[in-house]
Amino acid sequence: MKETSLFDSLLEVPQKPSGPVTCLGMPFESDEARRAHFTEELRKKLQDPEFRKIEGFPIGSDEDILNLSDPPYYTACPNPWIADFIAEWEAQKPEQPEGYHYHREPFAADVSEGKNDPIYNAHSYHTKVPHKAIMRYILHYTEPGDIVFDGFCGTGMTGVAAQMCGDREVVMSLGYQVKPDGTILQEEMDEDGKKVWRPFSKLGVRRAVLNDLSPAATFIAYNYNTPVDSSLFTKEATRILKEVEEECGWMYETKHSDGRIGKINYTVWSDVFLCSECAGEVIFWNEAVDAENGKVLDDFPCPNCSASLTKRTMERAWINIFDPALKETIAQAKQVPVQINYSVPGISGRIEKVPDQNDLNLTNKINDEPIPYWVPSNKVPDGDKTSDPFRVGVTHAHQFYTKRNLRVLSTLRHHLKTSPMEGQLLCLVGDQLPRASKMHKIAVSRLNTNLSKTAGVLAGTLYIPSNQIEYNINLMIGFRIKDVISYQSKRDKKTRQVVFTGSSESTKIPNESLDYFFFDPPFGSNLMYSELNFLWETWLGVLTNKTPEAIENRSQKKNLDDYRKIMTACFREVYRALKPGRWMTVEFSNTKASVWNSIQTSITEAGFIVANVSALDKKQGTFNAVTNTTSVKQDLVITAYKPNGGFEERFQKEAQTEEGVWDFVRTHLKYLPVTKSQGSILLIVAERDPRILFDQMIAYYVRKGYPVPISSQEFQIGLSQRFIERDGMYFLPDQVAEYDRKKMTSGAPQQLSMFVSDEASAIQWLRQLIKEKPQTFSDINPQFMQQLGGWNKNEAQLDLRELLNQNFLCYDGKGPVPEQIHAYLSTNWKELRNLPKDDPTLVAKARDRWYVPDPNKAGDLEKLREKALLKEFEEYKEVKKKLKVFRLEAVRAGFKKAWQERDYAVIVAVADKIPNNVLEEDPKLLMWYDQAVTRMGGE
Ligand SMILES: C[S@@+](CC[C@H](N)C(=O)[O-])C[C@H]1O[C@@H](n2cnc3c(N)ncnc32)[C@H](O)[C@@H]1O
C-alpha cells in the first residue's frame, strides 16, 4: 500500500461555488466569468503592436501571457486597466473632514524588521523587505484608501503591507495602540519627558499598484496579493500531490536492510574527478568529506594510488549522454548518488545508507525512460552568473535538475493544469524550484549534528556545488502548503491589489494620481535578477525582457552609467504619476558609495527633492543622518518629495530672479524634519544647515537648466534676513516654536560626529571646532592631526595653515576683538566678563585666535578662495595626463564656473582625466558632469 499519510493529514473539504462578483463596475455571475471576460479583452489588446512595444514587455507568446495573467487584477505584461482601477479607488476613498490638508514629515524606520514572520517566509526572493517594515511607512504617509505604488515590487510585499494596514491585530503587533474608532496611537515623549500615546495614523486598508520587470516576481506578487479559498487550496494541493505520488512515487523508493520498502527523503549526489597522478576516478564525497568532523578536506589521498590530491588540481570526470529534449548527445560533469536518507513506516527516525545495486538500477531506469510531459528546455543566455553552470555542462534549463526531479516537476506541472487553483499551486511549486535543482547544497558542517542537512542555494548565484541534496519534491511541497494557508488565513478576504509586468520607465499610470511610493530598487551589480529568475520563468513560459533591467552587468554591457540612466528614466516616469506634495521612500541597502550616489542622482534628476537620507545603525537600531557618502555600509532610507503648492509653475516665472531662490527655500523648509532625536537626545538636522540648503538650491536650478542668480554669500545673508536661525539651522516661523519647545525639554542639539576625509570635510570639521570656541593655531593643530587618518588617496593633502587662511579669519590684536571671540571669552572667563572690546587684557587673550567670519565678511574670503581654486582648475585643464592627486574642491569650483559659461566640453574633458570612482562617488561632480553630457548631446 502507498504511504500517503502527509496528504491524508490535510483536510478534505468540499468545494464552494464562487458567487456573483463585480469588477470595475461590471457585474459577473462568478469570478471565473470575470476572468474569462477580461482574458478575452487582454487577448485583443495583445494583438495591438503598439501594446507590445511598451518598454519591458516580457518575452512570451500571447497564450503563455494569458495563461499566467488573471486580468484585470494581474497581467504578465503591461496592464490596460490601471487608470480604471485608480479612478474607482479614488472615488471610493473615505471623505476627509473640511479643511483637511495633507502634511507629513520625512520618516525612517528599520527596513529589516519582521523577517521572522510566516507571511514574509511564504515565498522567497533574492532580497525582500518585510511587509511589517513597509507598514510603518504606509501608516505614516497615507490615509485609509490611499493608493500606494511600488515600481520594483519583487514579491509584492508593499501590496501586502498596504492591505495589512487594515488589520488591527497586525498593526498592534508593531507596537501601536488602536482605538475603537480606528485611530492608531504611537508612543512618544511629551514636553516634560514623559511617555504619552499620540495619534499617528488611521486603521484601514490602503490600495496598491505593483509593478516589476520580472514575470516571476509579479507572479509571486499577484499570488501574495490575492485572497485564496484556503480549504479549496488545501484540497487541490492534496489531490494533485496524491496524483503525482501515484504516478511518480516509485522513483523515491528504496529497500531497507530487512527488505521493507522505504521512502527516500533525499539523495546526496557527488562530483566525480580524475586523479592527477593515476587518472582513476575520485568520488569527491567519499574522499574529501569528513562527515565526523563536519569538514571538507583541502587535500586527501587518491583512493587508487594514494597520491595527495586537492580539488583544484584534479580534472573533472565527464560523461556523454543523449539529451532527448535537445535531441543531441551532450557532455556533462559526472555526478553519482552517494548517500540516501529515507524513512520506513513503523521505524522511527530517518535512516541513511549508501546506494546499493537496486538503487543504482532505479537511477538507470529513470535515466533511460522518456519523460511523458513537457519540460522547459530554454538555452541559458550568457550572463554574469552563468559561467558556474556552464562549467559543469549545464547550458539549458532542464539540465539544472536530476532526471528524477525533472520528471516529478514536469508531472506536477501537467497535473496542475486540471486545477481551478493552477496559478496558486504553480506559485507554490515555483518557490521550491531552486531547492529542487542541482544548486541545492548539503550542509557538510552539520553532518555530525541532528540539525537539518540542507544548506539551500548559494544566494545570488546559479552555482552547482560538488555535493548536492536531491530532495523528494512531493514531500518538500507538502510541507509548504501549511505556510501558504497560515498566511492566507491572516489576510482579509476581499482586498485585491493590482499587479503588472513591465519596466517602470513606462507604467501608463495617469498623471498625478498616486499618493505614496515605496521602492526597493536593484542596487547596481548586487543581484542579477533576470539571470536568477530565468529558471522560474522557463516554467511559467514568460521571460524577463532584459533591455530595461536596471543593473550593472557585463554580459548585458551595462555599466554604472547605464544603470543610472535606466534608474533616472524610471524615476522620471513615476514622478509624473505622483500627486504633488506627496512622498517617496527609497530603501537602499548595503552597497558601494558610487551606486548609492547614482541612485540619489537619478532621484533628483527626475525632479524629486531629497528631504532626508538616513542610515540604520544596526547595532543601536537608530537612524542617523548621512554626512559622508563614502562610508555607506548600512541600510539607507532616502526620503524625497514632489513639490506642490504651485511652486513648480511659480518657479518657471521666478527662476531668473532672487525671489525664485527664496520660494525654493521656503517650500523646501516645509518638507524638512523640524527636529531629529536619538532616544532623548536632540540632534542637528543637517538638511537645515545653510551650506546644505545652498547646495540643494543650486542642484535644483542646475537640473532645471537655469543659471543660479545668487552667490553663496548673498544666499547666507538673505537666509538670515528671511528665516529664523537656531543652532546654525534655519526654520520657517511656524516651525521654530516647535523646535524651541523640544529644545527646552531635551537640551541643546548634538552635532553628528564628523569624519575628515578631504578638503571639504576638513573645512566643515574646522568650522564646527572653532565656531563656538575660537582657538589658536597651536591649539587646533594637534586636534587636526588626529583627524587625518582617513584622507582620500586622490585628494591633495592641504596644510592646516592654508585651510585656515582660505576659509577663516585670525584676530591679529589690532582693532576691537571680533564679536565671535568676545562672546566666547566673556562667557567662559569670569575676569573677562563685561570688558569693552578694546580692553588690553581681552585683546591679549583674543590675539591669534581663529574664528568663523560672519556672512558679511565671509564673502571676501570666499572670493579669494574661489580665485585660488580656479587657478588650480586651470592647471587641471592644461595637463595631458590623468589626474591622480588633486583638489576636489578645485574641480567642483571649476565645473560650476564652466557650467555657468556653458563650456560643457571643459567639464567632460576634465571629468575624463579624474579617476572614475571619484567622479561616481561625488554627487556634485556627477551632477555637473551629467548635465554637461546631456547638454552636449542635445546641441
Ligand atoms: C530589490 S528587488 C525588489 C524586492 C522587493 N522589495 C521584495 O520585497 O520582494 C528589485 C526588483 O527590481 C526589478 N527591476 C529591475 N529593473 C526594473 C525596471 N526597469 N522596472 C521595474 N522593475 C525592475 C527586479 O526584477 C527586482 O525584482
The ligand as an SDF file (V2000), in Angstrom:
LIG
                    3D

 27 29  0  0  0  0  0  0  0  0999 V2000
   15.3960   44.6010   -4.6710 C   0  0  0  0  0  0  0  0  0  0  0  0
   14.2560   43.8140   -5.7550 S   0  0  0  0  0  0  0  0  0  0  0  0
   12.7090   44.1450   -5.0140 C   0  0  0  0  0  0  0  0  0  0  0  0
   12.3590   43.1930   -3.9120 C   0  0  0  0  0  0  0  0  0  0  0  0
   11.0590   43.5100   -3.2010 C   0  0  0  0  0  0  0  0  0  0  0  0
   11.1640   44.6980   -2.3990 N   0  0  0  0  0  0  0  0  0  0  0  0
   10.5650   42.3530   -2.3260 C   0  0  0  0  0  0  0  0  0  0  0  0
   10.3570   42.5700   -1.1190 O   0  0  0  0  0  0  0  0  0  0  0  0
   10.3750   41.2690   -2.8210 O   0  0  0  0  0  0  0  0  0  0  0  0
   14.3290   44.8310   -7.1730 C   0  0  0  0  0  0  0  0  0  0  0  0
   13.4280   44.4280   -8.3180 C   0  0  0  0  0  0  0  0  0  0  0  0
   13.5420   45.3830   -9.3730 O   0  0  0  0  0  0  0  0  0  0  0  0
   13.2040   44.7300  -10.5990 C   0  0  0  0  0  0  0  0  0  0  0  0
   13.6130   45.5700  -11.7430 N   0  0  0  0  0  0  0  0  0  0  0  0
   14.8140   45.7200  -12.3490 C   0  0  0  0  0  0  0  0  0  0  0  0
   14.7430   46.6270  -13.3510 N   0  0  0  0  0  0  0  0  0  0  0  0
   13.4710   47.0810  -13.3840 C   0  0  0  0  0  0  0  0  0  0  0  0
   12.7690   48.0270  -14.1910 C   0  0  0  0  0  0  0  0  0  0  0  0
   13.3710   48.7050  -15.1720 N   0  0  0  0  0  0  0  0  0  0  0  0
   11.4600   48.2270  -13.9390 N   0  0  0  0  0  0  0  0  0  0  0  0
   10.8100   47.5510  -12.9520 C   0  0  0  0  0  0  0  0  0  0  0  0
   11.4260   46.6410  -12.1680 N   0  0  0  0  0  0  0  0  0  0  0  0
   12.7390   46.4190  -12.3700 C   0  0  0  0  0  0  0  0  0  0  0  0
   13.8870   43.3830  -10.4680 C   0  0  0  0  0  0  0  0  0  0  0  0
   13.2640   42.4230  -11.2930 O   0  0  0  0  0  0  0  0  0  0  0  0
   13.7060   43.0800   -8.9650 C   0  0  0  0  0  0  0  0  0  0  0  0
   12.6230   42.2290   -8.7410 O   0  0  0  0  0  0  0  0  0  0  0  0
  1  2  1  0
  2  3  1  0
  2 10  1  0
  3  4  1  0
  4  5  1  0
  5  6  1  0
  5  7  1  0
  7  8  2  0
  7  9  1  0
 10 11  1  0
 11 12  1  0
 11 26  1  0
 12 13  1  0
 13 14  1  0
 13 24  1  0
 14 15  1  0
 14 23  1  0
 15 16  2  0
 16 17  1  0
 17 18  1  0
 17 23  2  0
 18 19  1  0
 18 20  2  0
 20 21  1  0
 21 22  2  0
 22 23  1  0
 24 25  1  0
 24 26  1  0
 26 27  1  0
M  CHG  2   2   1   9  -1
M  END
$$$$
